[in-house]
Amino acid sequence: MAAKDKGKMDKLTGKAKEMAGKATGDREQQVEGKTQQARGEAKKMRGKTQESVEEAQRSARRDRT
């Protein structure tokens, strides 16, 4: 699974935790959910950056031939 996809999964799981925490009044679970969402966003951005770098490398190889 690509980093971008793992990031999306973390964001969804984090949102679910945050909503469950709000529904039950569990502040700690809300914070955990928000933290997981932030981690997911970072993974998603890392995945996008990695894809951009790989595409630039492929393009540079094509240009050399």
N, C-alpha and C positions, 0 to 999 in steps of 0.2 A: 504494500500500500504506500502510495506516495505521501510525502510530508504534507502536501496540500490537503489531501484527503483525510489524513489523520487529524489535521488542524480543524477541519470541518466537523469531524466526529467529536473532538474535544469541546468545540463551541456548543454543539447541540447538547451534549451531556451536561456541560456546565450550566446551560440555560435551564435545563430540567431541574438540576439541583437548586438553582437559585429560586425558581418558581415553587418548588416543594418547600424550601425554607421559608418563603414568604407566606405560603398557605398554612404552615404549621407554627409560624412565629419563631423559627429556629434561625437566629441571626448568624450563627457559625456556619450553617449549611448555605446560607445566602452568600456569605463571603467566599466560601469554598467554591461555589458555583461561578461566581464572578472571576475568581482566580483561574479556574479551569478555562473559562471563556477567553481570558487574556492569553493564556498559554496556547490555546487553540489558534488564536489570531496570529501569534508569533510563528507557530508551525506553518500556518497557511502562507504567511509572507516569506518564510524561509523556502518553502516549496516553490513559490512563484519565482523567487530570485534564482534558485537552483535551475529551474527550467529555462530562465532567460540566459543564464551563463552557458548552459549546455547548447542552446540554440545558437548563441554567438560563436561558440567553438565549432559547431557544425558548419556554420556559414563561413567562418574563416578557413576551414579545410576545403570547402568547395571553391572558394576564391583563389586558393593557391594552385589549384589544378587547371 
